[in-house]
Amino acid sequence: MTTARIHEHLVEERHDGVAVLRIDREEALGALSRSLVTRLGEYFAELQMDPSVRVLVLTGTGRGFVAGADVAEYGNASSAVFDEYQRLSRSTFGALANLPQFTVAAVNGYALGGGMELALCCDVIFASARAKFGLPEVKLGLIPGGGGTQRLARVAGTRFAKEAIATGRFYGAEEMRTRGVVSRVCEPEELLKAALETADEIARNAPLAVQAAKRIVDTGAEVPLDTGLTLEYQALSALFRTEDGREGVAAFLEKRDPSFHGE
């Protein structure tokens, strides 16, 4: 395993096709400063081009996953500065959502505002039993700006999304699991272990197949069923012609473990 600090508030660990990115700003509960949002966007852009990483686990430090934007930075900002921060955040969140790698959010604590939106950009969310989720922007006279109004509605339905956003209420991990937002609730000391076990399991599978599955599920949710079925068929047919596809079938018939290379 290799560990590197890639930003004042970001630490990365890598092993066997899995990257763990930890937001390390405990004193501010992981709040997203402009410099942190910028570096996150750069990191996701770099990761997109790195085939050695098959799964990304995103987590936080201490009591906070990410407790939203660093409001102090735009408290006295001009409209132009505020708008630029929102454009930057949208770009960064979009880069995470569009990664070809499978992504796991390991939410260790408060995931509020931009923090909840960051988690919603991931493919699955594992949460500590102590985690709290919320989109409290209305309490500032604002609304979510990092995709919260759209991604939460797509995951949990429009009625719950409107309730959560209009009240600004905080929700526990177990309730968010019942809403379909959280995939698994873990005891705090087991959270990262559970996320890594799942990440390792996914990383051992054929990367092109995992990427195709992620893409087809995401795309299929936004198109008519017949269109989605056609996309599924086309992706399956293309995968059968890949080296990994041939290797997977051969390994099954020969009763051995496959060796996938993303080819």
VENTALIN-V42226 format. One record per backbone hydrogen bond with DSSP energy under -0.5 kcal/mol. NH is the residue of the N-H (numbers start at 0). CO is the residue of the C=O. E is the energy in kcal/mol with one decimal. If there is no record, write none. Layout:
BEGIN
((NH/CO/E) (NH/CO/E))
END
This chain:
BEGIN
((1/13/-2.0) (3/11/-2.8) (5/3/-0.7) (5/9/-1.4) (6/9/-1.2) (9/6/-1.4) (10/21/-2.2) (11/3/-3.3) (12/19/-2.3) (13/1/-2.3) (14/17/-2.3) (17/14/-2.1) (18/54/-2.6) (19/12/-3.3) (20/18/-0.6) (20/56/-3.0) (21/10/-3.3) (21/19/-0.6) (22/20/-0.5) (22/58/-2.6) (23/8/-2.5) (23/21/-0.7) (24/22/-0.8) (27/24/-1.5) (28/25/-1.6) (29/24/-2.8) (30/27/-1.6) (31/67/-2.6) (32/30/-1.1) (36/32/-2.5) (37/33/-2.5) (38/34/-2.3) (39/35/-2.5) (40/36/-2.2) (41/37/-2.0) (42/38/-2.6) (43/39/-2.6) (44/40/-1.9) (45/41/-2.2) (46/42/-2.7) (47/43/-1.9) (48/44/-0.6) (48/45/-0.9) (49/46/-2.1) (50/48/-0.7) (52/49/-1.4) (53/16/-3.2) (53/51/-0.6) (54/16/-1.8) (55/101/-2.6) (56/18/-3.0) (57/55/-0.5) (57/103/-2.9) (58/20/-2.4) (59/105/-0.6) (60/63/-1.3) (63/60/-1.5) (64/109/-1.7) (65/109/-1.6) (66/28/-1.6) (69/31/-1.9) (70/68/-1.6) (72/69/-2.1) (73/69/-0.5) (73/70/-1.1) (74/70/-0.6) (76/73/-0.8) (81/77/-2.6) (82/78/-2.8) (83/79/-2.0) (84/80/-2.1) (85/81/-2.0) (86/82/-2.2) (87/83/-2.5) (88/84/-2.5) (89/85/-2.5) (90/86/-2.2) (91/87/-2.3) (92/88/-3.0) (93/89/-2.3) (94/90/-2.0) (95/91/-1.7) (96/92/-2.5) (97/93/-2.0) (98/95/-1.4) (101/53/-1.7) (103/55/-3.0) (104/123/-2.6) (105/57/-3.1) (105/103/-0.6) (106/104/-0.9) (106/125/-3.0) (107/105/-0.9) (109/62/-2.5) (110/131/-3.4) (111/65/-1.7) (112/133/-2.4) (114/111/-3.0) (116/112/-2.2) (117/113/-2.2) (118/114/-2.0) (119/115/-2.3) (120/116/-0.9) (120/117/-0.7) (121/118/-1.8) (122/102/-0.9) (123/102/-1.5) (125/104/-3.2) (126/183/-2.7) (127/106/-2.8) (128/185/-2.2) (130/127/-1.9) (131/108/-1.1) (132/170/-2.8) (133/110/-1.6) (134/168/-0.5) (138/135/-1.8) (139/136/-2.1) (140/137/-1.5) (141/136/-2.2) (149/146/-0.6) (150/146/-3.3) (151/147/-1.3) (153/149/-1.7) (154/150/-1.6) (155/151/-3.2) (156/152/-1.6) (160/156/-2.0) (161/157/-2.5) (162/158/-2.1) (163/159/-3.0) (164/160/-2.4) (165/161/-2.5) (166/162/-2.1) (167/163/-1.6) (170/132/-3.2) (172/130/-0.9) (175/171/-1.9) (176/172/-1.6) (177/173/-1.9) (178/174/-1.4) (179/176/-1.3) (180/175/-2.2) (181/175/-1.5) (182/124/-2.9) (183/124/-1.3) (185/126/-2.9) (189/186/-2.1) (190/186/-0.9) (190/187/-0.7) (193/189/-2.5) (194/190/-2.4) (195/191/-2.7) (196/192/-2.4) (197/193/-2.0) (198/194/-2.5) (199/195/-3.0) (200/196/-2.0) (201/197/-2.3) (202/198/-2.7) (203/199/-1.3) (204/201/-1.5) (209/205/-2.4) (210/206/-2.6) (211/207/-2.2) (212/208/-2.7) (213/209/-2.5) (214/210/-2.4) (215/211/-2.9) (216/212/-2.4) (217/213/-2.2) (218/214/-2.7) (219/215/-2.9) (220/216/-1.4) (221/218/-1.7) (222/219/-0.9) (227/223/-2.3) (228/224/-2.6) (229/225/-1.8) (230/226/-2.3) (231/227/-2.3) (232/228/-2.3) (233/229/-2.5) (234/230/-2.3) (235/231/-2.5) (236/232/-2.5) (237/233/-2.0) (238/234/-2.3) (239/235/-2.0) (240/236/-0.8) (240/237/-0.6) (241/238/-1.7) (242/262/-1.5) (245/241/-2.1) (246/242/-2.7) (247/243/-2.9) (248/244/-1.8) (249/245/-2.5) (250/246/-2.9) (251/247/-1.8) (252/248/-2.2) (253/249/-2.3) (254/251/-0.9) (255/250/-2.3) (259/257/-0.5))
END
